[in-house]
Amino acid sequence: MVIIIKMEIKTIQDAKELLWSHQHKITWIESSAFLIYFLWIFLSDFEIIVYKDSLDTDLLKKHYKIKSLNTLIPWKIWRLSVLHDKDIQNYLLQQKRKYIITRKETMDMEELVTSLWMKLLGNKSTIRAQYENKKTFRDILKEMDIIPILGENIPIDSFLASWYDIWASRYWEKIVIQLPDITKWWGSWTLFINNTTDFIAFQKKISDKTYKWKDISSINITTFISGISWSIIGCVTRYGTLTNAIQTQIIDIPEVISSKKWSWLFCWHDWGFKHYSSTIQKKADTIVQKIWGHMFKNGYTWIFWLDLIIDEHHNEVYIVECNSRYTWALPLLSMLDMQANNLPMDVFHLLEHLNIDYSMDFDTINQAYKNKKNGSHIILSNKQEEHIMCKKELPSWVYIHKNHELIFQREGYSYADIQNEHEFIITDWNPKKWQIIKWYTESCRICHLLFSSSILETHHNLKKHVKEIIASIYKELF
C-alpha cells in the first residue's frame, strides 16, 4: 500500500519546491508585469505577456521572461485583444502553454481561452460577478445574516422619477449613491448627495440611463456612515479564508486625481498610517469568514477584497462592497509579506486552482498576516480634463527628492530595493516620451509611487514632502 503524504507549506521555500515540482506552463496576461513579476520565484515555467508599452517593463525584461504586444489595441478590450492576436495565439500553441492567468476573468475570455485548448486559472466569471455586483452582494450579505449599510436598491426608472426629500427623510440628509452595474474605474460609481441640487445634478448626469458607456439598470441608495475608509484582503482556500491586516485606503487626494471626475476616488493604500485594535480586526475577520462560507460553497477560490467603513466611536465594521478579483493592492502587500518571510497569498491561489494537494497550519499562517506593516503606495493620474502628452521620461528607478529635484539612486521596482525612508520608487506603467495619457478611466494612469513608510498626514491629506515629490514628478513629465 502506498501512503501519500501531503506536503505542508510553512515557508516561501516550501511553496517554491512544491509548485516547481509540478512543472506547469503558466502565462500571465495584463497591462503591467509589475503586478505579478515575483511569481517567478514560485513557478518553474512562468512568463508574462503585457499589452502596454512602459519603461518599467523595459527594466523587468532584463531579469524576467516578458513578451510585449507591439500592436496598438483598443483600451476597452485589452486582455481579449492580446489573445485575439494571431501571433500571440501561434506563440502560445508552439510553446505548449497550458494555463492563462489574468487579473479579472470575463465570459468572453473564458470562451477564447477554451478555444485555444488552454485553461484559465481563476473562477468562472458568472461566479465572480455575483460578488462584484453591488445589488446582488447586498442580497448575499442578508443571506449570511450580515447587516449591510442601511439602504435599498431601486430600478433606474423609479430613481429618475423620485426626488431628494423622499430619500433624505428615509436615510437622513446625506445619502450615498452607488451604481451596481459598474465594477471598475477607481470608485467613480460612488456619489455623496448633500442636498436637492446635488440630487438633481446626478439625475441629469444619468438621464439616458448610462454611465461611461455602460447601461445602468438600478441604483443603490444608502445612509452615510461617518468613518474612515479601509479594506481587507482575503484568499479563499479549502481550509478557510486567509485574511490580511485591515489597511487604510487613500481616497480623494487632489495632488494625484481630479475631484471634478467624481467623488470617493481611490488613490491606493497606506499600511503604516494606522493599525487597528484586535477587536476591530476580529470583527472584520468574522465577516470575512462568513463570506468565505458562501464563496466556497459556490466554487469561488481566489483573492477578494472587501471595502469597509469603520466607525471607531462604536467599534462597528460595515461592508461597502466586494471586489472579487486580483487587486492592484495585492502585489504590494505580497512584497511586504515576503520581506517579513511570510507566504504571499498569491501562492494559495495557485495551489487551489492548479488543484495541488497540500496542507498548512491555517491559524499560524493567518495570524502572521496580521503583523503590523509599514509602507504605502499611491498612483498618479491625469488630473486634466483633456489628454496630455509626456515630454520627458522617468524610468523605473529608486529616487530621492532634494531641493525640488528628483535624484536617481539606482534601478529598482520593489519595496526590497528601498534602503531608507528618504528613498522612493517610481514604477508600473512609467510612460515613455511623447506618450499620450488619456483623461478618462484606466488610461489616465501615469505611474505608481512606492514608499517604505506612511505618506498620510491625515486620512485625506498627504505629508508635505510627499506632495512636493508628486509636484516634481508632474513638472518633470509634463
C-alpha positions as CSV (number, residue, x, y, z in Angstrom):
1,M,0.0,0.0,0.0
2,V,1.3,3.4,-1.0
3,I,0.8,6.2,1.5
4,I,0.8,9.7,0.0
5,I,1.7,12.4,2.5
6,K,0.6,16.0,1.7
7,M,3.4,18.5,1.8
8,E,2.9,21.0,4.5
9,I,3.5,24.6,3.4
10,K,5.3,26.6,6.1
11,T,7.8,28.8,4.2
12,I,8.5,30.5,0.9
13,Q,11.0,27.7,0.1
14,D,8.3,25.1,0.8
15,A,5.9,26.7,-1.6
16,K,8.6,27.1,-4.2
17,E,9.6,23.4,-4.0
18,L,6.0,22.2,-4.2
19,L,5.0,24.4,-7.2
20,W,8.2,23.8,-9.1
21,S,7.8,20.0,-8.8
22,H,4.6,20.3,-10.9
23,Q,6.3,22.0,-13.9
24,H,3.2,23.9,-15.0
25,K,3.5,26.3,-18.0
26,I,1.7,29.5,-16.9
27,T,1.2,32.7,-18.7
28,W,0.1,36.0,-17.2
29,I,-1.7,38.5,-19.5
30,E,-2.1,42.0,-18.2
31,S,-1.2,45.7,-18.8
32,S,1.7,45.5,-16.3
33,A,4.4,43.0,-15.5
34,F,4.9,44.8,-12.2
35,L,1.7,43.3,-10.8
36,I,3.0,39.7,-10.8
37,Y,6.7,39.5,-11.6
38,F,7.6,37.9,-8.2
39,L,5.7,34.7,-9.1
40,W,8.9,33.7,-10.9
41,I,10.2,32.7,-7.5
42,F,7.4,30.0,-7.2
43,L,7.0,28.8,-10.8
44,S,9.4,26.8,-12.9
45,D,8.0,28.0,-16.3
46,F,6.3,31.3,-16.0
47,E,6.1,34.2,-18.5
48,I,4.2,37.5,-18.8
49,I,2.6,39.0,-21.9
50,V,2.0,42.7,-21.5
51,Y,0.0,44.9,-23.8
52,K,1.1,48.3,-22.5
53,D,4.5,49.8,-23.5
54,S,6.2,51.3,-20.5
55,L,9.6,51.9,-19.0
56,D,9.2,49.6,-16.1
57,T,8.6,46.7,-18.5
58,D,11.9,47.5,-20.2
59,L,13.6,47.2,-16.8
60,L,11.8,44.0,-15.8
61,K,12.7,42.4,-19.2
62,K,16.3,42.4,-18.1
63,H,15.5,39.9,-15.3
64,Y,12.4,38.0,-16.3
65,K,10.6,36.4,-19.2
66,I,8.3,39.0,-20.6
67,K,6.8,39.3,-24.1
68,S,5.3,42.6,-25.3
69,L,2.5,43.0,-27.7
70,N,3.6,45.7,-30.1
71,T,0.3,46.2,-31.9
72,L,-1.8,49.1,-30.8
73,I,-5.1,47.8,-29.3
74,P,-8.3,49.4,-28.1
75,W,-8.3,50.1,-24.3
76,K,-11.7,48.6,-23.8
77,I,-10.7,45.1,-24.8
78,W,-7.0,45.0,-23.8
79,R,-6.8,41.4,-22.5
80,L,-9.1,39.9,-25.2
81,S,-7.2,41.7,-27.9
82,V,-4.0,40.1,-26.7
83,L,-5.5,36.6,-27.1
84,H,-7.1,37.5,-30.4
85,D,-3.7,38.4,-31.8
86,K,-2.7,35.6,-34.2
87,D,1.0,35.9,-33.5
88,I,0.3,35.6,-29.8
89,Q,-2.0,32.6,-30.4
90,N,0.6,30.8,-32.5
91,Y,3.3,31.6,-29.9
92,L,1.2,30.1,-27.1
93,L,0.4,27.0,-29.1
94,Q,4.0,26.5,-30.3
95,Q,5.3,26.9,-26.7
96,K,2.6,24.5,-25.5
97,R,1.5,26.9,-22.8
98,K,-1.3,25.3,-20.7
99,Y,-2.6,27.9,-18.3
100,I,-3.6,31.6,-18.6
101,I,-3.9,33.8,-15.5
102,T,-5.2,37.4,-15.5
103,R,-6.5,40.0,-13.1
104,K,-10.1,39.6,-13.9
105,E,-12.0,36.8,-15.7
106,T,-14.8,37.5,-18.2
107,M,-17.1,35.2,-20.1
108,D,-15.5,36.2,-23.5
109,M,-12.1,35.5,-22.2
110,E,-13.2,32.1,-20.8
111,E,-14.5,31.1,-24.3
112,L,-11.4,32.3,-26.1
113,V,-9.0,30.5,-23.8
114,T,-11.0,27.3,-24.1
115,S,-10.9,27.6,-27.9
116,L,-7.1,27.7,-27.7
117,W,-7.1,24.4,-25.7
118,M,-5.9,26.2,-22.6
119,K,-7.3,26.7,-19.1
120,L,-8.0,30.0,-17.3
121,L,-6.6,29.8,-13.8
122,G,-9.4,31.6,-12.0
123,N,-13.1,31.5,-11.1
124,K,-15.9,31.3,-13.6
125,S,-17.0,34.8,-14.5
126,T,-20.6,34.0,-13.6
127,I,-19.5,33.1,-10.0
128,R,-17.1,36.1,-9.6
129,A,-19.6,38.6,-11.0
130,Q,-22.3,38.0,-8.4
131,Y,-20.0,39.3,-5.7
132,E,-18.9,42.4,-7.6
133,N,-22.5,43.5,-8.5
134,K,-23.5,45.8,-5.6
135,K,-27.1,44.9,-5.8
136,T,-26.5,41.1,-5.7
137,F,-23.9,41.4,-3.0
138,R,-26.3,43.3,-0.7
139,D,-28.7,40.3,-1.0
140,I,-25.9,37.8,-0.3
141,L,-25.0,39.7,2.9
142,K,-28.5,39.4,4.1
143,E,-28.5,35.6,3.3
144,M,-25.5,35.3,5.6
145,D,-27.0,37.4,8.4
146,I,-24.5,40.2,7.9
147,I,-26.3,43.5,8.2
148,P,-25.4,45.8,5.2
149,I,-25.4,49.5,5.5
150,L,-28.9,50.8,5.8
151,G,-30.3,51.3,2.3
152,E,-32.0,49.7,-0.7
153,N,-31.7,49.1,-4.4
154,I,-34.3,50.6,-6.8
155,P,-34.8,50.4,-10.5
156,I,-33.3,53.2,-12.6
157,D,-36.7,54.4,-13.8
158,S,-38.0,54.7,-10.2
159,F,-34.9,56.7,-9.2
160,L,-35.2,59.1,-12.1
161,A,-38.8,59.8,-11.2
162,S,-38.0,60.4,-7.5
163,W,-36.9,63.4,-5.6
164,Y,-34.4,64.2,-2.9
165,D,-36.7,64.8,0.1
166,I,-38.0,61.2,-0.1
167,W,-34.6,59.7,0.4
168,A,-33.4,62.4,2.9
169,S,-36.3,61.6,5.2
170,R,-35.6,57.9,5.0
171,Y,-31.8,57.9,5.2
172,W,-31.0,61.3,6.8
173,E,-29.8,64.3,4.9
174,K,-26.6,63.0,3.5
175,I,-27.1,59.9,1.3
176,V,-24.7,57.7,-0.7
177,I,-25.5,56.6,-4.2
178,Q,-23.8,53.6,-6.0
179,L,-24.2,52.2,-9.4
180,P,-24.3,48.4,-9.0
181,D,-23.7,47.7,-12.7
182,I,-20.3,49.5,-12.7
183,T,-17.4,47.3,-11.3
184,K,-14.3,49.4,-12.2
185,W,-12.9,52.9,-12.6
186,W,-11.5,53.5,-9.1
187,G,-14.7,54.1,-7.2
188,S,-16.1,56.6,-9.8
189,W,-19.5,54.9,-9.3
190,T,-20.0,56.4,-5.8
191,L,-21.5,59.8,-5.1
192,F,-22.4,61.7,-2.0
193,I,-25.6,63.6,-2.1
194,N,-25.9,66.5,0.4
195,N,-28.9,68.4,-0.9
196,T,-31.5,68.8,-3.7
197,T,-29.1,70.5,-6.0
198,D,-26.7,67.5,-5.9
199,F,-29.5,65.1,-6.4
200,I,-30.9,66.8,-9.5
201,A,-27.4,67.2,-11.0
202,F,-26.8,63.4,-10.6
203,Q,-30.2,62.6,-12.2
204,K,-29.3,64.7,-15.2
205,K,-26.0,63.0,-15.5
206,I,-27.6,59.6,-15.9
207,S,-30.8,60.7,-17.5
208,D,-30.1,58.5,-20.5
209,K,-29.6,55.5,-18.1
210,T,-25.9,55.1,-18.9
211,Y,-22.7,56.0,-17.2
212,K,-19.3,55.8,-19.1
213,W,-20.8,53.9,-22.0
214,K,-22.4,51.3,-19.7
215,D,-26.2,50.8,-19.2
216,I,-27.5,51.3,-15.7
217,S,-30.4,49.1,-14.5
218,S,-30.6,50.1,-10.9
219,I,-29.3,52.4,-8.1
220,N,-28.2,51.6,-4.6
221,I,-29.1,54.3,-2.1
222,T,-27.8,54.1,1.5
223,T,-27.3,56.2,4.5
224,F,-23.9,57.9,5.0
225,I,-21.7,56.3,7.7
226,S,-19.2,58.6,9.3
227,G,-15.9,56.8,9.5
228,I,-12.6,56.0,7.8
229,S,-12.4,54.0,4.5
230,W,-10.5,50.8,5.0
231,S,-10.3,47.5,3.2
232,I,-9.3,43.9,3.9
233,I,-7.9,41.3,1.5
234,G,-8.9,37.7,1.8
235,C,-7.9,34.5,-0.1
236,V,-10.4,31.6,-0.2
237,T,-8.7,28.2,0.3
238,R,-10.0,24.7,1.1
239,Y,-9.0,25.4,4.8
240,G,-10.8,28.7,5.2
241,T,-10.2,32.3,4.2
242,L,-6.8,33.8,4.9
243,T,-7.1,37.5,5.8
244,N,-4.5,40.2,5.9
245,A,-4.5,43.1,8.3
246,I,-7.0,45.9,7.8
247,Q,-5.4,48.5,5.5
248,T,-6.1,52.3,5.1
249,Q,-7.4,53.3,1.7
250,I,-6.2,56.6,0.3
251,I,-9.2,58.5,-1.0
252,D,-9.8,61.7,-2.9
253,I,-6.2,63.1,-2.9
254,P,-6.2,66.3,-5.1
255,E,-2.5,66.1,-5.8
256,V,-3.0,62.9,-7.9
257,I,-6.6,62.8,-9.1
258,S,-9.2,65.4,-10.2
259,S,-12.2,65.8,-7.9
260,K,-14.2,67.0,-11.0
261,K,-14.2,63.5,-12.3
262,W,-16.4,62.2,-9.4
263,S,-16.2,61.7,-5.6
264,W,-14.7,58.9,-3.4
265,L,-11.9,58.3,-5.9
266,F,-9.5,55.6,-4.9
267,C,-5.8,56.5,-4.9
268,W,-4.5,53.4,-3.1
269,H,-3.1,52.3,0.3
270,D,-1.1,53.3,3.4
271,W,-0.2,50.4,5.6
272,G,1.6,52.4,8.2
273,F,-0.9,55.2,8.8
274,K,-2.8,53.4,11.5
275,H,-3.0,49.9,12.9
276,Y,-6.4,48.9,14.3
277,S,-7.2,47.2,17.6
278,S,-7.5,43.4,17.8
279,T,-11.3,43.9,18.5
280,I,-11.9,45.7,15.2
281,Q,-9.6,43.2,13.3
282,K,-11.5,40.2,14.8
283,K,-14.9,41.8,13.7
284,A,-13.6,42.2,10.2
285,D,-12.2,38.6,10.2
286,T,-15.5,37.2,11.4
287,I,-17.3,38.9,8.5
288,V,-14.7,37.6,6.0
289,Q,-15.1,34.0,7.3
290,K,-18.9,34.2,6.9
291,I,-18.5,35.4,3.3
292,W,-15.9,32.5,2.8
293,G,-18.7,30.0,3.6
294,H,-20.9,31.4,0.8
295,M,-18.0,31.7,-1.7
296,F,-16.5,28.3,-1.1
297,K,-20.0,26.7,-1.4
298,N,-20.4,28.4,-4.8
299,G,-17.0,27.3,-6.0
300,Y,-15.1,30.6,-5.6
301,T,-11.4,30.1,-4.6
302,W,-9.3,33.2,-5.1
303,I,-8.4,36.6,-3.8
304,F,-11.1,39.0,-2.9
305,W,-11.1,42.4,-1.3
306,L,-13.8,44.0,0.9
307,D,-14.1,47.8,1.2
308,L,-15.0,48.7,4.7
309,I,-16.2,51.7,6.7
310,I,-15.1,51.6,10.4
311,D,-17.0,53.6,13.0
312,E,-14.4,53.9,15.7
313,H,-16.7,55.6,18.2
314,H,-19.0,52.5,18.3
315,N,-16.4,49.8,17.3
316,E,-18.5,48.8,14.3
317,V,-17.4,47.5,10.9
318,Y,-19.6,48.0,7.8
319,I,-19.1,46.4,4.4
320,V,-19.3,48.7,1.4
321,E,-18.6,46.3,-1.4
322,C,-16.7,43.2,-2.6
323,N,-14.1,43.2,-5.3
324,S,-13.9,39.5,-6.4
325,R,-10.7,39.8,-8.4
326,Y,-6.9,40.2,-8.2
327,T,-6.5,43.8,-7.0
328,W,-3.8,46.5,-7.6
329,A,-3.1,46.3,-3.8
330,L,-2.2,42.6,-3.7
331,P,1.3,42.7,-5.3
332,L,2.4,45.5,-3.0
333,L,1.0,43.6,0.0
334,S,2.7,40.4,-1.2
335,M,6.1,42.3,-1.4
336,L,5.7,43.4,2.2
337,D,4.7,39.9,3.3
338,M,7.7,38.3,1.6
339,Q,10.0,40.9,3.2
340,A,8.7,39.6,6.6
341,N,9.3,36.0,5.4
342,N,5.5,35.4,5.1
343,L,4.0,33.5,2.2
344,P,2.3,35.8,-0.3
345,M,-1.4,35.0,-0.7
346,D,-0.8,34.5,-4.5
347,V,0.7,31.1,-3.6
348,F,-2.5,29.8,-2.2
349,H,-4.4,31.0,-5.3
350,L,-2.1,28.9,-7.5
351,L,-2.3,25.8,-5.2
352,E,-6.1,25.9,-5.2
353,H,-6.6,26.5,-9.0
354,L,-3.9,24.0,-10.0
355,N,-5.6,21.5,-7.7
356,I,-2.3,20.7,-5.9
357,D,-2.5,18.7,-2.7
358,Y,-1.1,20.5,0.3
359,S,-1.6,21.1,3.9
360,M,-0.9,24.1,6.2
361,D,-1.2,25.3,9.7
362,F,-4.0,27.7,8.9
363,D,-4.1,29.6,12.2
364,T,-0.3,30.2,12.3
365,I,-0.1,31.4,8.7
366,N,-3.3,33.5,9.0
367,Q,-2.1,35.2,12.2
368,A,1.3,36.1,10.6
369,Y,-0.6,38.2,8.1
370,K,-1.9,40.4,10.9
371,N,1.5,41.6,11.9
372,K,2.0,45.3,11.6
373,K,3.3,46.5,8.2
374,N,4.9,49.8,7.1
375,G,4.8,51.0,3.6
376,S,2.5,52.8,1.2
377,H,1.7,53.3,-2.4
378,I,-0.1,55.9,-4.5
379,I,-1.0,56.1,-8.2
380,L,-0.6,59.3,-10.2
381,S,-3.2,60.0,-12.9
382,N,-4.0,62.7,-15.5
383,K,-5.7,65.4,-13.5
384,Q,-6.7,67.4,-16.5
385,E,-10.0,67.3,-18.5
386,E,-8.1,66.5,-21.7
387,H,-5.4,64.2,-23.0
388,I,-1.9,65.2,-22.1
389,M,1.5,64.3,-23.6
390,C,4.7,63.2,-21.8
391,K,7.6,65.5,-22.7
392,K,10.2,63.6,-20.7
393,E,10.8,60.1,-19.1
394,L,11.2,58.9,-15.6
395,P,12.5,55.3,-15.6
396,S,11.5,52.7,-13.0
397,W,14.2,53.6,-10.5
398,V,14.8,54.4,-6.9
399,Y,14.9,58.1,-6.3
400,I,15.4,60.7,-3.5
401,H,13.9,64.2,-3.6
402,K,16.2,67.1,-2.7
403,N,15.9,70.9,-3.4
404,H,12.7,70.2,-5.5
405,E,14.7,67.8,-7.8
406,L,14.3,64.1,-8.4
407,I,17.7,62.4,-8.0
408,F,18.4,58.9,-9.4
409,Q,19.9,56.4,-6.9
410,R,19.7,53.0,-8.6
411,E,17.5,50.7,-10.6
412,G,14.6,49.3,-8.6
413,Y,10.9,48.2,-8.7
414,S,10.2,46.6,-5.3
415,Y,10.0,47.6,-1.6
416,A,13.1,45.5,-1.1
417,D,15.1,48.0,-3.3
418,I,14.3,50.9,-0.9
419,Q,17.2,51.3,1.6
420,N,16.0,54.2,3.8
421,E,12.9,56.4,4.5
422,H,14.2,59.1,2.1
423,E,14.0,56.9,-0.9
424,F,11.0,56.0,-3.0
425,I,10.3,54.2,-6.3
426,I,8.6,55.3,-9.5
427,T,7.3,52.2,-11.3
428,D,4.3,50.5,-13.0
429,W,3.2,52.0,-16.3
430,N,6.0,54.6,-16.4
431,P,5.2,56.4,-19.7
432,K,7.6,56.9,-22.5
433,K,8.4,60.2,-24.1
434,W,5.6,61.6,-26.4
435,Q,3.1,59.0,-24.9
436,I,-0.5,60.3,-24.6
437,I,-2.1,60.0,-21.2
438,K,-5.9,59.9,-21.6
439,W,-8.2,61.8,-19.3
440,Y,-10.7,59.0,-18.6
441,T,-10.9,55.6,-16.9
442,E,-7.9,53.3,-16.6
443,S,-6.0,55.0,-19.4
444,C,-5.5,58.1,-17.2
445,R,-2.9,56.4,-15.0
446,I,0.6,57.7,-15.1
447,C,2.7,55.7,-12.6
448,H,2.9,54.1,-9.2
449,L,4.9,55.5,-6.3
450,L,6.2,53.2,-3.6
451,F,7.3,54.4,-0.1
452,S,8.7,52.4,2.8
453,S,6.7,54.4,5.4
454,S,3.4,56.2,5.8
455,I,2.7,59.1,3.4
456,L,-0.6,60.3,5.0
457,E,-0.8,63.3,7.4
458,T,-4.5,62.7,7.9
459,H,-6.9,60.4,6.1
460,H,-7.4,62.8,3.2
461,N,-4.1,64.7,3.3
462,L,-0.6,63.8,2.3
463,K,2.5,64.7,4.2
464,K,4.2,67.9,2.9
465,H,7.3,66.2,1.5
466,V,5.2,63.7,-0.4
467,K,3.2,66.5,-2.0
468,E,6.5,68.1,-3.1
469,I,7.7,64.8,-4.7
470,I,4.4,64.4,-6.6
471,A,4.6,68.0,-7.8
472,S,8.1,67.5,-9.1
473,I,7.1,64.3,-11.0
474,Y,4.2,66.1,-12.8
475,K,6.6,69.0,-13.6
476,E,9.3,66.7,-14.9
477,L,6.9,64.7,-17.1
478,F,4.6,67.4,-18.5
